């Protein structure tokens, strides 16, 4: 009993003077970030993640930067217990050059006042310029791929060149063409492509431009976009409940498309599932009843439900159905 009471107290925000600042700092995964050597005009952001590990709601009253080289905003200034937010710092690579440091002060006023200092640093090159500052793809449908162009300009050495472009993301590819080399000015046109194989989700990545420059031969280029499936299914994970043998339960799935579509079939390998015949009409949203009858064969269920449609080459939406069985 004493141990349980002690654990509960640890979840409360400390009130001792020595802990007045530490309680807030402990919510941050990290309090410093080095952007490294970056190109002028490139888009550089970093999110300092914060998780409220306490029971009380936490509120960020204000944030400020010690330098114009960094601007800051908060995704959500009120954070309930166990929720997360982030303090997002944008490095100003257009108006500042050279080594730039900033202290970000985050001020909390609930449940008690505290301040946390976050540090950012980096070096902005004046001789390498990206236009635009990031390879931004916007929203792209799954399977369609996308392409965008980045112009890279350099002023300095006559023999400067890009020798490689690297990324750990296998769904990215690059085509590079030198467009100018004259009087110390070198230009490249770079096509950055998202391959059609890239899965649905948000893209937050970087390409690294590798040069023959000893001053900083690796320059990052941010990659961003949202790869969207033409079909979405909710809930993506369907919990059927805690069931007893012989019990039948029914839940509904909602399937949405970016255009009207027909459902051709709904199936699961487990024969304890039952589905209605799919409707014949074509529409942008369908409700799918899912019925399941429990048996005493096992203790848990994890089954994939597939919904085949007439979109594309028979595009399939799927979700995972789970349940727990009482003996």
PyMOL commands that set and color helices and strands:
alter all, ss='L'
color gray80, all
select helices_A, chain A and resi 2-10+17-19+22-25
alter helices_A, ss='H'
color red, helices_A
select strands_A, chain A and resi 32-40+44-51+58-65+70-74+78-79+84-91+98-110+114-131+134-141+146-155+162-166+172-182+185-194+201-211+218-228+231-234+237-244+248-261+263-267+273-275+283-293+300-309+316-326
alter strands_A, ss='S'
color yellow, strands_A
deselect
rebuild
show_as cartoon
